[in-house]
């Protein structure tokens, strides 16, 4: 009765077992298409933009969790950051600086010259929407070809594929928090991201790699099943290779 009275007053306490519907949580949806996605039911759209995966500057990478608002930039620039030194000098678009964006699943041709037209480049960049709601969000991964059920008192928002991280040339790369909705992409595309350079071009590169959680249906031998297997072709990858996931929202108390 005490916790109910506190909720009626709007006085949420961290030790309350049932989550407060006065809490606010941010959720980001990435469409992996050219259209900005809609927010789930009971979530409000804050803004839409372009799906950023990570930056690279001077050989060092900074990843963006695809479940956080920082992964959805309202404006698209090939390299949306500048490099500053202690001598009060900043340079925008240094040739070695890079940005990496979630792609839309367009066919990648590694033999063509990098794209220079901004209109052509934007046709390869996924759109996103930042959403605000009162439900706590988490991702659950099955390590099988079947999306897992949500825990008790959670409801599913979407099902997808378990996305871990990306790497570029050298030691640069970035990963996802596997508890975040950003680790559960609704579409499986290869390549998953496109690389843009400070010299003003974007392209798909053969040495850029995606990492996904793998299926492990034989739970009697954890970590051993599938070691060394090679999956060739999209059907083989989806049926036997990549693990499935579900993004879940914590049910709130309706008063």
C-alpha positions as CSV (number, residue, x, y, z in Angstrom):
1,X,0.0,0.0,0.0
2,X,2.9,2.4,0.8
3,X,4.4,2.1,-2.7
4,X,0.9,2.7,-4.3
5,X,0.5,5.9,-2.2
6,X,3.9,7.1,-3.3
7,X,3.0,6.6,-7.0
8,X,-0.3,8.4,-6.6
9,X,1.8,11.4,-5.4
10,X,4.3,10.9,-8.2
11,X,7.0,10.2,-5.7
12,X,9.0,7.4,-7.4
13,X,11.5,5.5,-5.3
14,X,14.4,3.3,-6.6
15,X,13.5,0.4,-4.3
16,X,9.9,0.2,-5.8
17,X,9.7,-3.2,-7.5
18,X,7.1,-2.2,-10.1
19,X,8.6,0.5,-12.4
20,X,7.4,4.0,-12.2
21,X,5.6,5.3,-15.2
22,X,7.0,8.7,-14.4
23,X,10.4,7.4,-15.5
24,X,11.7,8.4,-18.9
25,X,13.8,6.2,-21.2
26,X,15.3,6.9,-24.6
27,X,15.0,4.4,-27.4
28,X,16.6,4.7,-30.9
29,X,15.2,2.9,-34.0
30,X,17.2,2.4,-37.1
31,X,15.2,1.5,-40.2
32,X,18.2,0.4,-42.4
33,X,16.2,2.0,-45.2
34,X,15.9,5.6,-46.6
35,X,12.7,6.2,-44.5
36,X,12.8,7.4,-40.9
37,X,11.2,4.7,-38.7
38,X,8.2,5.2,-36.5
39,X,8.5,4.9,-32.7
40,X,7.0,1.9,-30.9
41,X,3.5,2.3,-29.3
42,X,3.6,4.7,-26.3
43,X,6.9,6.2,-27.4
44,X,7.1,9.8,-28.6
45,X,9.4,10.8,-31.5
46,X,12.0,13.5,-30.5
47,X,13.9,13.7,-33.9
48,X,14.9,11.8,-36.9
49,X,18.3,11.6,-38.6
50,X,21.1,9.5,-40.0
51,X,22.5,6.3,-38.4
52,X,26.0,6.8,-37.1
53,X,28.1,3.8,-36.2
54,X,31.5,5.3,-35.2
55,X,34.2,7.9,-35.9
56,X,37.9,7.4,-36.5
57,X,40.5,10.2,-36.0
58,X,44.3,9.9,-36.0
59,X,43.9,6.1,-36.0
60,X,41.6,6.0,-32.9
61,X,38.0,5.0,-33.0
62,X,35.0,6.1,-31.0
63,X,31.9,3.9,-31.4
64,X,28.3,5.0,-30.9
65,X,25.9,2.6,-29.2
66,X,23.1,2.2,-31.8
67,X,20.6,2.2,-28.9
68,X,21.7,5.7,-27.7
69,X,20.6,9.1,-29.1
70,X,24.2,9.9,-30.1
71,X,23.9,7.4,-33.0
72,X,21.2,9.4,-34.7
73,X,22.6,12.6,-36.1
74,X,20.0,15.1,-37.4
75,X,22.4,16.4,-40.1
76,X,24.6,14.3,-42.4
77,X,28.2,15.3,-43.0
78,X,30.9,13.0,-44.4
79,X,33.1,13.9,-41.5
80,X,31.1,15.8,-38.9
81,X,34.0,16.6,-36.5
82,X,37.2,18.6,-36.6
83,X,40.7,18.0,-35.3
84,X,42.2,20.6,-32.9
85,X,45.7,21.1,-31.6
86,X,47.1,22.9,-28.6
87,X,48.3,25.7,-30.9
88,X,44.7,27.1,-31.3
89,X,44.3,25.6,-34.7
90,X,41.5,23.3,-35.8
91,X,41.2,21.4,-39.1
92,X,37.9,20.0,-40.5
93,X,38.1,17.2,-43.0
94,X,41.6,15.9,-42.4
95,X,42.2,13.2,-45.0
96,X,42.8,10.5,-42.5
97,X,39.6,11.2,-40.5
98,X,36.7,8.8,-41.1
99,X,33.1,8.3,-40.2
100,X,31.1,5.1,-40.5
101,X,27.3,4.9,-41.0
102,X,24.7,2.2,-41.0
103,X,23.9,1.2,-44.6
104,X,20.5,0.5,-46.2
105,X,21.4,-2.9,-47.7
106,X,22.1,-1.6,-51.2
107,X,24.3,-3.9,-53.4
108,X,27.9,-3.1,-52.7
109,X,30.3,-2.9,-55.6
110,X,33.9,-3.0,-54.4
111,X,35.3,-2.4,-57.9
112,X,33.8,1.0,-58.5
113,X,35.4,4.3,-57.5
114,X,34.3,5.9,-54.2
115,X,31.2,8.1,-54.3
116,X,31.6,11.8,-54.2
117,X,28.1,13.1,-54.8
118,X,26.3,13.9,-51.6
119,X,22.9,12.9,-53.1
120,X,24.3,9.5,-54.2
121,X,26.0,9.0,-50.8
122,X,22.8,9.7,-48.8
123,X,21.0,7.0,-50.8
124,X,23.2,4.5,-48.9
125,X,22.7,5.9,-45.4
126,X,20.2,4.4,-43.0
127,X,17.7,6.7,-41.3
128,X,16.8,6.7,-37.6
129,X,14.4,8.1,-35.0
130,X,15.0,9.0,-31.4
131,X,12.1,8.0,-29.2
132,X,11.1,8.9,-25.6
133,X,8.9,6.7,-23.4
134,X,8.4,5.5,-19.8
135,X,9.5,1.9,-20.3
136,X,12.9,0.5,-19.6
137,X,14.5,-1.2,-22.6
138,X,16.8,-4.2,-22.9
139,X,17.9,-6.7,-25.6
140,X,17.9,-10.5,-25.2
141,X,20.0,-12.8,-27.4
142,X,19.1,-16.5,-28.0
143,X,22.3,-17.9,-29.7
144,X,19.9,-19.8,-31.9
145,X,18.0,-19.2,-35.2
146,X,14.9,-18.3,-33.1
147,X,14.2,-15.0,-31.4
148,X,14.0,-15.4,-27.6
149,X,11.0,-14.6,-25.5
150,X,11.1,-11.5,-23.3
151,X,11.6,-11.9,-19.5
152,X,8.6,-11.9,-17.2
153,X,6.9,-8.5,-17.0
154,X,8.5,-7.4,-20.3
155,X,6.8,-7.1,-23.7
156,X,8.5,-7.4,-27.1
157,X,9.1,-4.4,-29.3
158,X,10.9,-6.0,-32.2
159,X,13.0,-9.1,-33.2
160,X,16.2,-9.1,-35.1
161,X,19.8,-10.2,-35.5
162,X,22.5,-10.0,-32.8
163,X,25.0,-7.3,-33.8
164,X,28.3,-7.1,-31.9
165,X,30.8,-4.8,-33.5
166,X,32.6,-3.5,-36.7
167,X,36.3,-3.1,-37.6
168,X,38.0,-1.0,-40.2
169,X,41.6,-1.1,-41.5
170,X,44.3,-1.2,-38.8
171,X,43.1,-1.5,-35.2
172,X,40.1,0.8,-35.5
173,X,36.6,-0.4,-34.7
174,X,33.6,-0.2,-32.3
175,X,31.1,-2.4,-30.6
176,X,27.6,-2.5,-29.1
177,X,26.5,-3.0,-25.6
178,X,24.7,-6.4,-25.9
179,X,22.1,-5.2,-23.3
180,X,21.2,-2.2,-25.6
181,X,18.6,-2.2,-28.3
182,X,21.4,-1.2,-30.7
183,X,22.7,-4.7,-30.6
184,X,19.5,-6.1,-32.2
185,X,19.2,-5.0,-35.8
186,X,15.9,-5.8,-37.5
187,X,17.6,-6.4,-40.9
188,X,20.7,-8.5,-41.7
189,X,22.7,-6.7,-44.4
190,X,26.3,-7.4,-45.6
191,X,28.0,-5.0,-45.6
192,X,26.2,-3.4,-42.6
193,X,28.0,-0.1,-42.8
194,X,29.6,2.4,-45.2
195,X,32.9,4.3,-44.7
196,X,33.3,8.0,-45.4
197,X,36.7,9.8,-45.6
198,X,37.9,13.3,-44.8
199,X,38.8,13.7,-48.5
200,X,35.1,13.8,-49.4
201,X,34.3,10.3,-50.5
202,X,32.3,7.3,-49.2
203,X,32.5,3.7,-50.3
204,X,32.2,0.0,-49.2
205,X,35.6,-1.5,-48.5
206,X,36.4,-5.2,-48.6
207,X,38.6,-5.0,-45.4
208,X,35.8,-3.6,-43.3
209,X,34.3,-6.4,-41.2
210,X,31.1,-6.9,-39.3
211,X,30.8,-9.2,-36.2
212,X,27.6,-10.9,-35.1
213,X,26.7,-13.3,-32.3
214,X,26.8,-16.8,-33.6
215,X,24.3,-19.6,-33.1
216,X,25.2,-22.3,-30.5
217,X,22.2,-24.7,-30.4
218,X,24.2,-27.5,-28.8
219,X,24.2,-26.1,-25.2
220,X,25.8,-29.3,-23.9
221,X,29.1,-28.1,-25.4
222,X,29.1,-24.3,-24.9
223,X,31.7,-22.5,-27.0
224,X,32.5,-25.6,-29.1
225,X,29.6,-26.0,-31.5
226,X,30.3,-24.4,-34.9
227,X,34.0,-23.5,-34.2
228,X,35.7,-23.3,-37.5
229,X,32.5,-23.5,-39.6
230,X,32.3,-21.3,-42.7
231,X,28.8,-20.1,-43.8
232,X,28.7,-19.2,-47.5
233,X,25.7,-17.4,-48.9
234,X,22.9,-15.4,-47.2
235,X,20.6,-18.4,-46.7
236,X,23.4,-20.4,-45.0
237,X,24.3,-17.5,-42.8
238,X,20.7,-16.8,-41.7
239,X,19.8,-20.5,-41.1
240,X,22.9,-21.7,-39.3
241,X,25.2,-18.7,-38.5
242,X,23.8,-15.5,-37.1
243,X,22.0,-15.5,-33.7
244,X,18.6,-13.9,-33.2
245,X,17.5,-11.4,-30.6
246,X,14.5,-9.6,-29.1
247,X,14.2,-6.0,-27.8
248,X,11.9,-5.9,-24.8
249,X,10.2,-3.1,-22.9
250,X,9.5,-3.3,-19.1
251,X,5.7,-3.2,-18.4
252,X,4.8,-0.2,-16.3
253,X,2.1,0.2,-13.8
254,X,-1.1,1.9,-15.0
255,X,-2.8,3.9,-12.3
